[in-house]
Amino acid sequence: MRDAVERQPDPRATAFGTLFVVAQHLDRLGDIALAPLGLTTKQWLLLAVISRGFPTSAPSLTDAAALYGSSRQNVKAIAGGLVERGYLRLAPDPADGRVLRLEVTPRVSVFAGPDWAAREDAFFSFVFGGLAPAEVGLLADLLQRWLSSVAPHPELPAPRQPPADPTRPPKGAPR
């Protein structure tokens, strides 16, 4: 036990855990900032994923979920809240009625207005206040590179599987 206490923490484990704690704080702060629009951070993120990830088309629920990084069921639930608030429309695909398309509505233009730009600037200034502009740029670059290695994307191969645990027998092996 003493060896485990004296051993230096793996920086990967520290980064991994810290990322989740930061995400919790950002989720809470985002919910507060988005409350005047009746949105949650998760809803805002889905709108951003659809708008930026599919700028010229309405993605299928499956494609939006893959880019969002969640299940179809979770994205459908988030989308339902956006439909209720008038930011999104769910429509069957004209070529295949089994496919559900996510269409942003004109209501998302609220994010392009000058009032929102000022609020967004103040929010980002607060959130990134402890970092120099060059560090924010570096962080953005690192996160994008990291995301491309862990997230499935149509142009990328499937994510690498984590290595097998050598202490566990392979699936199907007698115990």
C-alpha positions as CSV (number, residue, x, y, z in Angstrom):
1,M,0.0,0.0,0.0
2,R,2.8,2.4,0.8
3,D,4.3,1.9,-2.7
4,A,1.0,3.0,-4.2
5,V,0.9,6.1,-2.0
6,E,4.5,7.1,-2.9
7,R,4.1,6.4,-6.6
8,Q,3.6,9.5,-8.7
9,P,0.2,9.6,-10.3
10,D,0.1,8.8,-14.0
11,P,-0.5,12.1,-15.8
12,R,-2.9,10.4,-18.2
13,A,-5.1,9.4,-15.2
14,T,-4.9,12.9,-13.8
15,A,-5.8,14.5,-17.2
16,F,-8.6,12.0,-17.6
17,G,-10.2,12.6,-14.2
18,T,-9.6,16.3,-14.3
19,L,-11.4,16.5,-17.7
20,F,-14.6,15.0,-16.1
21,V,-14.5,17.4,-13.2
22,V,-14.0,20.4,-15.6
23,A,-16.9,19.0,-17.7
24,Q,-19.1,19.0,-14.7
25,H,-18.3,22.6,-13.9
26,L,-18.7,23.7,-17.5
27,D,-22.1,21.9,-17.7
28,R,-23.3,23.8,-14.6
29,L,-22.0,27.1,-15.8
30,G,-23.4,26.6,-19.3
31,D,-26.8,25.7,-17.8
32,I,-26.8,29.0,-15.9
33,A,-25.7,31.0,-19.0
34,L,-28.3,29.3,-21.2
35,A,-31.2,29.6,-18.8
36,P,-32.6,32.8,-20.4
37,L,-33.0,30.9,-23.7
38,G,-34.7,27.9,-21.9
39,L,-31.8,25.6,-22.9
40,T,-29.4,23.2,-21.2
41,T,-25.8,22.8,-22.1
42,K,-26.5,19.4,-23.6
43,Q,-29.2,20.9,-25.8
44,W,-26.9,23.8,-26.9
45,L,-24.2,21.2,-27.7
46,L,-26.6,19.2,-29.9
47,L,-27.6,22.4,-31.8
48,A,-23.9,23.2,-32.2
49,V,-23.1,19.7,-33.4
50,I,-25.9,19.8,-36.0
51,S,-25.2,23.3,-37.2
52,R,-21.4,22.9,-37.4
53,G,-21.2,19.3,-38.2
54,F,-23.9,19.3,-40.9
55,P,-24.0,22.9,-42.2
56,T,-25.7,22.0,-45.5
57,S,-28.1,19.2,-44.5
58,A,-30.3,17.9,-41.8
59,P,-28.5,14.9,-40.3
60,S,-30.2,11.6,-39.4
61,L,-30.6,10.9,-35.8
62,T,-28.0,8.2,-36.1
63,D,-25.4,10.5,-37.7
64,A,-26.1,13.3,-35.2
65,A,-25.7,10.8,-32.3
66,A,-22.4,9.6,-33.7
67,L,-20.9,13.1,-33.9
68,Y,-22.5,14.1,-30.6
69,G,-20.8,11.1,-29.0
70,S,-23.9,9.5,-27.4
71,S,-26.6,6.9,-28.1
72,R,-29.5,7.5,-30.5
73,Q,-31.9,7.2,-27.5
74,N,-30.1,9.9,-25.6
75,V,-29.9,12.3,-28.5
76,K,-33.6,11.7,-29.3
77,A,-34.5,12.7,-25.8
78,I,-32.3,15.8,-26.0
79,A,-33.8,16.6,-29.4
80,G,-37.3,16.2,-27.9
81,G,-36.6,19.1,-25.6
82,L,-35.3,21.2,-28.4
83,V,-38.5,20.4,-30.4
84,E,-40.6,21.6,-27.5
85,R,-38.7,24.9,-27.3
86,G,-38.9,25.5,-31.1
87,Y,-35.2,25.1,-31.9
88,L,-35.4,21.8,-33.8
89,R,-37.9,19.9,-36.0
90,L,-37.9,16.1,-36.4
91,A,-38.9,15.0,-39.8
92,P,-38.9,11.6,-41.6
93,D,-36.5,11.3,-44.5
94,P,-38.3,11.7,-47.8
95,A,-36.4,8.8,-49.3
96,D,-36.7,6.5,-46.3
97,G,-39.4,7.2,-43.8
98,R,-37.7,5.0,-41.2
99,V,-34.9,7.6,-41.0
100,L,-35.5,10.5,-38.7
101,R,-33.8,13.8,-39.7
102,L,-33.0,16.7,-37.3
103,E,-33.7,20.1,-38.8
104,V,-32.7,23.3,-37.0
105,T,-35.4,26.0,-37.1
106,P,-35.0,29.7,-37.6
107,R,-35.1,30.1,-33.9
108,V,-31.4,29.2,-33.7
109,S,-30.6,32.6,-35.2
110,V,-30.7,33.9,-31.7
111,F,-27.1,32.7,-31.4
112,A,-26.1,34.9,-34.4
113,G,-27.4,38.1,-32.8
114,P,-25.3,40.9,-31.2
115,D,-26.9,40.3,-27.8
116,W,-25.9,36.7,-27.7
117,A,-22.4,37.5,-29.1
118,A,-21.8,39.8,-26.1
119,R,-23.1,37.2,-23.6
120,E,-21.0,34.5,-25.3
121,D,-17.8,36.7,-25.1
122,A,-18.4,37.4,-21.4
123,F,-19.0,33.7,-20.7
124,F,-15.9,32.6,-22.6
125,S,-13.8,35.3,-20.9
126,F,-14.9,33.9,-17.5
127,V,-14.5,30.3,-18.4
128,F,-11.0,30.7,-20.0
129,G,-10.0,33.6,-17.7
130,G,-7.1,31.5,-16.1
131,L,-5.5,30.9,-19.5
132,A,-3.6,33.1,-21.9
133,P,-5.1,33.4,-25.5
134,A,-2.2,31.2,-26.8
135,E,-3.0,28.6,-24.2
136,V,-6.7,28.5,-25.2
137,G,-5.6,28.1,-28.8
138,L,-3.3,25.2,-27.8
139,L,-6.0,23.6,-25.7
140,A,-8.4,23.8,-28.6
141,D,-5.9,22.2,-30.9
142,L,-5.0,19.4,-28.4
143,L,-8.7,18.7,-27.7
144,Q,-9.5,18.5,-31.4
145,R,-6.6,16.1,-32.0
146,W,-7.6,14.0,-29.0
147,L,-11.2,13.9,-30.1
148,S,-10.2,12.6,-33.6
149,S,-8.4,9.7,-31.9
150,V,-11.3,8.6,-29.7
151,A,-14.5,9.5,-31.6
152,P,-16.0,7.6,-34.5
153,H,-16.3,9.8,-37.6
154,P,-17.5,8.9,-41.1
155,E,-14.1,9.7,-42.6
156,L,-12.1,8.0,-39.8
157,P,-11.6,4.4,-39.0
158,A,-13.5,3.0,-36.0
159,P,-11.9,3.9,-32.7
160,R,-9.1,1.6,-31.4
161,Q,-10.2,-0.8,-28.8
162,P,-8.4,-0.6,-25.5
163,P,-5.9,-3.4,-24.9
164,A,-7.2,-6.5,-23.3
165,D,-6.7,-6.9,-19.6
166,P,-4.0,-9.5,-19.2
167,T,-5.3,-10.5,-15.8
168,R,-8.7,-11.6,-17.2
169,P,-9.2,-14.6,-19.4
170,P,-10.4,-14.0,-22.9
171,K,-14.2,-14.2,-23.5
172,G,-15.4,-17.7,-23.9
173,A,-12.3,-19.2,-22.3
174,P,-12.9,-21.7,-19.5
175,R,-12.4,-20.3,-16.0
